[in-house]
């Protein structure tokens, strides 16, 4: 992988090109197609040096270095930029008469980042014509990207997949940090848009010639994943040379578990990938790969470039140390003075220099300018125009410049302005706190308190988000809150609605059974009309739980608490009336008892009506003075806006619950005192157990209700309604239903008199 450095020297404009190759061997042109990158650089420098309107009296030159796909060689080559040419001494450039302007490269993001790590210390600009690396917030690097951002390309890939409705895809990424970054950040976005990932394969990076065993091992794994998957579309986030991975896949059928079938599959390639071949792939059949959709970097046909390339041959390319190696690899021939590149005893044709470039396949030689070559061409012009603008500015202000020390074009002038600060800037998410005893410009950067943000650098204090937003994880911007409520769609809401309807149907079944057997002794016992009223109120209790589920509206907020309180009061009043009737019935059996005049339905109806009217009166006052209304809670849960019902008057709501609790305690007490009466006509034991369950549920409800926040508050109340009502239904009516359904022979007067009542 090649790196290009541009420098200038003051001299008369000439047409010659000063080309210097450092750290080069045959591997530099092991991908012959990349020779066009070098020609684009040469062509741009040639045009500029021949143009009297750009950098007059200053000539551009360049040097080319090879990174060998390794960080070690990349660092070594980069350090040579800033050292003497003859002796490698870092930071020592005595005798270097040419002024370094910029560095162009590399082709992949990791090489670019390795170069930038060193160049950043020297403030030397670096123009990237390949994929840009992801840099950290604290890295001060002079990087300039010539190609569009990857985000645009990723959006294009997503749009393409959605347009063709390709929702089941395989993904191939490089086995490096860039590949892992795609897996962690981009693939979740695909999932959000309904695109499922069949598999994610990690492909080898670097030069395959150096890693054949590793390539074969990983290649077999990728081959089996591709051919064994039902997916027909594969997205490949590769490097410039990664097309060779696909070519290798077609030759892996001998070691793979499935035969190679290229037809019917679609490959989507990123713009970074070029259709290139290594030297050893000269005879490989590229047609084995079908159905490629490739994004590409923008390019343009430059006037004169194609002619410049076509006329280039070993006889007229003076100073070009690459052309013989390119010619040798491209045409498989040997120059008489060339000793390298052939095995001992191997024979081959002699290069004449008149071979036709147009006869080469596109994977070896592209006739038109590629996107990467066009980016290199533009990078050279960008550096030249920037240097020309600086020269014009200084000339305009009549500054005297020493021709031998052209510092205005050297690396020093690319530096940012000197920094003289007591403290470094505070990034978003932090605020400045002045150090005690120090001037105000000396401060510490303190993380914003929880719940606050700072979205600009060097903020003196953090601010709160508006109520509709909440702070991000890094506390550097606000995120809209999620609107939520206890809905039918969520599992807890759906299950609550299911149990409410199930218990309602059960109650209706019991009520129907009682009506059908209304003349039997088991139904007549303990006041038949009270049993009907109690069952109807329990049915409404179960249905009232549905008012608590769903988005709060004005009507549901007005009805749910008053309806719940009134219906429960009717149910408890019925139980109290049934218990009171039992007690009075046994007291009336005594001789000369005055309780006989209180016997009958009038007493029971009066108890139910009067006690229910008291609760109804409380609810009426509540609705008239301070009724419940729909409200939003923006503060209980940080990330949510909770839609809920505001109870209006907390005092009246407490009165409703308190009165209901009072009735429950009285009913429990009366039933407990009557539990030892004869069993034949006595429901007191079952009422005692049912009211014990009822009181236990609602005594637990109060502290739980006060300590619960958000949607869970509603679920707690629904649970209490269903549990307490279900306890009353099961404990009071299940013995009677058992007799009616399973023991009908006992449902007669004789059975009750013999003690075989439903209560035994």
N, C-alpha and C positions, 0 to 999 in steps of 0.2 A: 504494500500500500504506500503510495507516494505522497510526499509533502513538498510543496513548492514555496520558496521564499523569494520575495521581490526586494531588490535593492536598487539604488540609483547612484550615479556618479556624474559629475559635471564634465561634459565634453560636447564637442560638436555633434549634431545629429548625424547618425550613420544608418545604413540599412542592415548592417550585420547584427547578429544576435550573440550576446555573451551567454553561453550555456555552460553550466558547470554541474557535473553529476557527482554527488557524494554518496558513499555507502551503497553502491549499486552492484547487483549481480543479475544473473539470468532470471531469478525469481521475480524481478520487477516487471518483466514483460511475460510472465507465465500466463497472464490473461491478455492475449494480443489485442483484444478490442480496446483495452484501456490505453493503448498507445494514442488513441485519438485525444485523450485528456491532455497529453503532452503537446500534441500538435495545436490544440486550442490555445494553450498557454503561449506557445511560440508565436502563433498567428496574432494574438492580441498584442504581445510585446512588440512584434514587428510593425504592426499598424501604428502603435503609439510612437515608436521611435522614428517613423517616417512622417509623422504628422507634426508640422511646425507650430501648430496652435496648441498643442498639449505638451507641457513641460519643455519649453524651448531651452536649448543648450544643456539639457539634462537627458541622459540615456537610462533606460531601464534595463536591468539584467535580472537573471534568476538563477537559483540553484535548486537542485532536485535531490531529495533524500528519500530513503526507503525505510519504513517502520518494521518490515518483516513480520507484521501481525503480532508483535510482542511488545509489551509495555517497556521492557528493558531497552530494546533497540530504539523505541520511540523516544524515551527520555534521553538516551545518548545522542540521537540525532538532533533533538531540540536544543541540547546544551551546546552543540556545535554551532548553532546559529549565532550565539553570543560570545564565541571564543575566536582566537586567532585561527586562520585557515591552516597554517602549517603545523602548529602544535596545539593539541587539545588542552587548553587551560581555561576552565570555566571562569566567567566574569573578567577575563583578561583579553582585551581586543586590540592590543598594540599592533600596529602594522595593518589593520583592516581598514582599507581606504574607501571601501564601499559602504554606503549608508543603508542599513536594513530598514525597509518600509513596512512590510507585513508578511504574514505567512498565510498561505492558502492550503486548506486541508484540515482533517483528513476526510476520507470517504465514509468511514463509519464513525458512530458517536463515541465509542470508547477511545479510539485513537485521538479524536479531536479533543476529548477531555484530558487525556494524558499530556498532550501538547499544551493545552491551555493552562494546566496546573503550573507549568514552568513559565510560560510566556506572561501569565498574569502578574508575576513578580517584577517583570521588566516593562510592563505596560506596552507590550508589543501587540498590535491588533492582529486578530486571527479571523480570516474569512472562511466559513465552512460551506463547502459545496455539496456535502452529503447530509446525512441526518444529524440534527443538532443534539448534543448531550443535554441531560437534565442536570442542572447545577444546583447546589445548595444555596440557601438564602445568604449565608455569610461568605460565599466565594466571590471574590472580586476579579472577574475574568473579562477580558476584552474580546468577546465573541460577537461575530456578525454573521447571521445566517442568510445565505443566498437563496435557499429553496423555501417554499411555503412551510408553515407550521404543520407538525404531525396531526394536530387536532383537526385541521380541515380535512386531511386525508382520512382520518378515522371516522369523521362525520360522513364523508362520501361513501366509505365502505358500508356503514350502517344504513345509509339511504339506499344503496344498491341492493343490499340484502332484503330490506323491507319492500322495495319496489317489485322484486321478483318473488317475494314471499318465501324466501329461503330461510326457514326457521329452525333447521336442524343441520348444524355445520360442524366441521372439524377445524381446529385452530392449530397452526404450527408457529412456534415462536423460537427465537434463538435462546440457547442455554446460557444466558448472561443476565445482567441487571436489567437491560432494556426489555428482555422477554418477560422477566418476572414482573416488571412494572406494568406491562400490558395485561398480564393475567390478573393483577391486583386492582387495576383502575379501569381498564377499558372493557374487559369481559363482563363485569357487573352491569355496565351500561347496556350491553347487548341483551342481557337477561331482563333488564327493566323494560325493554322494548319488545319482549316476546320472542327473542332469538335464543334457542337452546344450544348448548355446547355439547356435542357428542363426545369429544375428547380434546385434550390439550397435549400436544407433542412438543418436546424440547429437542431442537436440532443442534448439531455441532456447529461451532463457530471456528473461525481461523482458516488457515490454508489446509485443505484436505491432504495435500501431499505430505504434510508433516505429521498428520494424525490419522493415518490409514486404519490402524487397529481400532482406535476409538470411533472413527467414522463408521466402520463396518458394524460394530456392536450397536451403536445408537441408530444407525440406518436400518438395521433389521427390526428394531423395536418400532421405529416410526413406520416402516413398511407394513408391519403386521397391524398397527393401529389404523392406517389408512385403508388398507384392503379389507380388514375385518370389520370396518364400520359400515353401517347402513347409510351414513351421510353421503351425499353426492356433491356437496360443495365444501371446499376447503379454503380457508383464508390463511395466507402465509405472510407473516410479518418478518421478513428476512433482511439480509444485508445485500450489498451490491452483487456479491458472487453466489448468493444462495440459490440461484436458479440451478446451479450444479447439483444441489441436493436432490432436486426433482429428477434430474437426469440420472442420478445414481439410483433413485428408487426403481426406475424401469429395469435396472440391471440387478435388482436384489431378489428377483423371483426364485433364483436358485437356492437362496438361503432362507427365504421367507416361507411361511406356512400356507400362503394363498398365492395363486397365479396372478400376475400383473394384468389388470384390465383398466386401460386408460380411458377408453370411450365411456361416455355417460357421466364423467366426472368434470366438475368445473373448478378451476384453480383461480383464486383472486389474489393477485400479487400487489405488494405495495410499490410506491414510486421509487424507493431506494434500490429495488432489485432491477438489474439489467440482464438482458438476454446475452450472456457471455459464456464462453467455454474456456477451460484450461487447455494447455497445449496437449496434454495426454488424451483429451477428449476429441481430437480431430476427427476420428472415424466414427464417433458415436452418432446414432440416429436421433436427432432432436424431435422428429415427428412422433416419437413414442409418447410425447406429452401432448395431450389434446385439451381443448377447452380452457384456454388461459384468458382471463380478463385482468389486464394490468393497468394500474394507475401509472402516470408518467409525469416527470418534471417538465415544465414548459421549456420549449426550445424554439429556435427560429433559424431559417436559412440565411446565413450571413453572405453578403456579396463577396465573392472571391475565395471563400473558404474551401469550397469543393474543388476548385481549380488548383488551389494551393496544395491540397492533399493529394490530388491525382497526379500532379507533376513531381511529387516527392519520390525520390528513389535514392539508393545508396550512393549514386554517382554525383548528385547535386545537393545533398544534405550535409554541407560542411559543418563540422562541430556537433553533429547529432550522433551521440554515442549509443542511441537506442535502436537506430534504424536497422543495423545489421542483425541484431538479435531478433527484432521484430520480423525481419525478412526471413531469417532462418526458421523461426517457429511457424510463421504463417504459410510459407511455401515449401517447408520441409526440404530445404536445400542448404548448401554449405558454401561459404566464401573461401577462396584459396588460402587466405591468410587466417582463417578461423580454425582454431584447434579444439575449442570447447563445443559441447553440445552433441557429440557423436560417441557412440560406444566403439571400443576397439574392434576393428575388423568390419564395422558396419559401413555399407556403401550408400551413397545418395547422390543426387544431382548437384551440379555446381550452380550457384546463384549467378545469374547474368546481370541482375539489376534491372532487367527489362520485363520482369514478370508483371502481370496486369492485376492491380489491386481489386478491380471490379469483379474479378473471378472468385474472390474469397467469399465464403458464406457469411451471413449477417452476424452469426455468433462470434466470428473472428474479426470482422472488419465491417463497420457501419458506414455506408456511403454518405448518409446525412448526419448532421451534427446531433449528438445525443443531448439529453437534458443535463447530464452532469458536465459534459464538455461546455455547454452553453453557460452554465453557472460559473465555471472556471473563467471563461472569456469575460463575463460580466464582472467577476471579482477583480480581475486585472484592471479593467477600466475604472472600477470604483476606487481602487487604490490610486490610480493615476490621476483621476479628477480631484480626489481629496488632496493629494500632494500638490497638484497644480493650483488649487484654491488657496492653500497655505502659502505657496510661493508668491502668488499674485497679491495676497494680503500684505505680506511683508515688503514686497517691492513697492507697493502703493505708499507705504509709510516711510519709504526711503531708509530702510535700515541697512547698514553695511554688514555683509556676510562674508566670512572667510571661505573661499572656494574649497580649501583643503579640509575644512571642518564644517560641513554642511549640516549643522545640528538641527536646523529648522525642519529638515526632512528625516532626521534620525529618530531613534526610538524615544528620546527624551521628550520630543514635542508631542508625542501621542499620549503622554501621561495626563492624568486628570490634575486639576488644580491642587496645590499642596493642602494637606489637611492639618489644621492646628486647633484641636479641640481638647477640652479637659476630659470629656467623656464621650464614648461612642453613642451613636444614635440609638434610641429605644424603638424597637420594631412594634408594629401593631400587636395588641394583646398585652402590652406593658405601658406603664406610665413613669414619668420622671419624678423622682423624689430627691430633693436637694440634700446633699451630704451635710451633716451637722458640722458647723464651723467652717464650711467652705463657701466660695462664691456660688451664685445661683447657676452658673454654667457647669458646675461640677455636681453630678447627680448619679444616683443608682437607678437602674431599670428594674422596677418592681412589677410583678405579675398583677393584673387587674383583680380586684376582689371578685368572689363568686357572684355571678349575676350581672356583671358589668363588662364593657368592652372598650377598646380603643382601636379605631379603624384607620389611624394615620400614624406616621412616625413622629416621635418626640412630643407626644401629648402630655400635658401637665397633669391631667386627671382622667379617669375613666368615666364613662357615661352609661346610663341604663338604656336598654332597648325599650322601644315603645311596648305597650302591653300586648300587642299582637305578635311580637317577636321574642326570641330568646337567644342568648349568646351562643356562638359556635364553640367547638371544643377548644380551639386556640384563642378564643375570646377576641377575635379580630374583625368579626362582622356579625350581623344579626340574621337569624333564620326565621322565617314565618312559622308560627306555631300551628300544630295540627288541630283541626276542629274535631271534637269527639263527643260522644254521648253514648248512653247505654242503649244499644240498638239491637234489633232483631237479627242483624247479620253476624254479630260476633257470637262465639260458641256459648258464652254464659247467658247472653240474652235469649238465644234460640232455645237453650235447654230450659230456662225459666218459663218461657212461653209454652213450651211443650208440657211441662209439669202442671202449669196453671190450667191448660185445656184438659189434660188428662184427669186431674182432680175434679174439674167442673163436670166432665162427663160421668165420672164415678158418682158424684153427688146427685146428678140428674137420674142416674140408674137407681140409686137408693130411694130417691123421692118417688120415682115411678113404681118401684116395688111396694112402697108403703101405700101409695094411692090404690094400686091393684088389690092389695090385701087390707084395705081400710077397715073391714068389718071383723078382722081376726083379733083375738084377745091381745096378741103381742103388740099390735099397732095401737089398740085402744088404751092400753096401759099408759099411765103417766101423761094423759092429755094428748090426743091425736093431733089437734090443731097446733099445739106448741111444737110438736115434732115437724109438722109441715113448715111452720114459720122458721124453725131453726135450720132445716135443710135448705130452704130458699135463701136465707141469709148467708149460709156457708157457700152456696153456689155463687152468690154475688161477691163474696169475699175472694174466692178464687179468680173470678173474672176481673175484679178490681186491680189485681196484680198486673194485668196487661196495660193498665193506664200508666204504669211506671216505666214501660219499655218503649223505646222510640224517641224521636226528637221532640223535646218539650215544646208544646204549643200552648196558646192562651187557654183553650178549653180544657185540655188535659191537666194543666197546672191547677186550674180552678177546681176540678172535680176530684182528683185522685186522693188527696189527704182528707178532705171533708167526707167523701164517699167511704173511704176506708174506715174512718173513725165512726161514722154513723152506723154502717152495716155491722161492724164488729160489736158495737154497743147493743144492737138488736139481738145478735147471736148470744151474747153473754146474758142479756136480760131474759131471753128464752130459757137459758140454762138455770138462771136464778129462779125463774118462775116455776120450772119443773121441780127443782129441789124444794122450794117453798111448798108446792102442792103436796109433795110426798110427806113432808113434816106435818102439815096441817091435817092430812088425811089420817095419819096415825093418832094425832091428838084428838081428832073428832070422834074416834072410836071409843073414847072414854065415856062413862055414863055422865049425863047432864053436862057435857062439854059445850061451852059457848062457841067453839070453833066451827060448829056445823054450819053456822050462818055465813061463814067466810068461804065455804066450799063452793066449787063450781068454776065455770070458765071465766066468769066476770073478774074474779080475783087475778087469775093468770094473765088475762088480757090487759087488766089495769096495770099490772107490774111491768109488762113488756112495753106498753104504750107510754107510761109515765117516765120510765127510765130512759127510753129511746128519745123522748121529746127533750129531755134535759141535754143530751148530747147534740141533738139537732139544733137546739137553741144556741149552744156554744158555737157550733159551726156557722149558724146564720150570722151571729155577731162578728165572727171572724171574716166571713165573706163580705159583710157590709162595711167593716172598718178598715181592714188591712188584708185584702185577699192575696193568695199566692199569684205569682206571675213568672213568665219565662225570664231567665237571667243567664249570664255567662260568668264563669269563674276563670280568670286569667292568671291567678297567682298560686293556687294550691299545687298544681303540677307545672314544673318549669317549662316543659316542651309542649303543653297542650292547652287549648281553649276548651273548657268543658261547658257544654250546654246543659243547663239544669233548671229546676224550678226553685225559685226563691219562695220560702214559706210565708213571707210577709211578716206577720206578727209571730215572733218566736214564743211569746207568752201564751197566746191563744192556742198555738200548736201544742205547747206543753200541757195546757189545760185539757185538750182533747185526749192526749195520751194518758194524762193523770186520771181523768174520769174513767177511761176504759180500764186502767189498772185498778181503780177503786172497785168497780163492778166485779172484776175478776177475783179480787181478794175476798169480797163479800160472798161471792158464789162458792169459792173454794172453802171458806169457813163454814157456811151452812151445810154444804155437802159433806164436809169432814165430820160435823156433829151428828149428821143423820146416817152415817155409814153403818151403825150397829142396829138399825131398825131391821125387822124381818125382811128376808131377801125376796119373797115372792112378788111383791109389788114395788120393790125399791131399786132405783137407778143410782142411788147416792154414791155407791162405791165407784162406779164407772165415771160419774161426773167428777168425783174427787180426783181420780187419776188424770182425767182429761184436763181439768183446771190446773193440776200440778204441772203438767206439761206446758200448758198455755202460759202460766205465770213464769215458769223457768225460761221459756223462750224470750218473753218480753223483758224480763229482768236482765237477761244477757244482752238484749238488743240495745238498751240505753247506753252502757259504756262503749259497746262496739260502734254504735252510731256516732258517738261524740269523738271517737279516735280515728274514724275512717275518713279518707279523703277521695275526691274525684268520683269516678263512675262507680267505685265499689260501694259508695254510700247508698246508692239506689239498690244495688244487688243485696245488700244486707237487709234492707226493709222488705224487699220481695221475698227473701228467704224466710224472714220472720212471719210474714203473712201466710205463706204456703205451709210452713211447718206447724204453726199454731192451729190454723184451720184444719189441716190434715189430722192433727192430734185429736181435735174435737170430733171430727167425722169418724175416725177409726175407732176410738175408744168408746164412744157412746152408741154408735149404730152398728158396729160390726157384730156384737152378740145377737142383736135382733135379726140382722140379715142372715146370720148363721142358722137360726131357728127356721126362718122363713124359707131359705133356699135348700138347706141340707137336712133339717129335722122338722118337716111340716107336721108330723104326727104329734109333736109336742106343742104345736100352736093351737091349743084349745084350753078351755077353762079347767078341765080336770088336770091337765098337765101342770098348769100354773099352781093349782091348789096343792098338788102333791109335792111342790117344791122344785119341779123341773122347769123353772122359768129360764128365760134367756140369760139371767144373771148368775145362774149356778154353773 
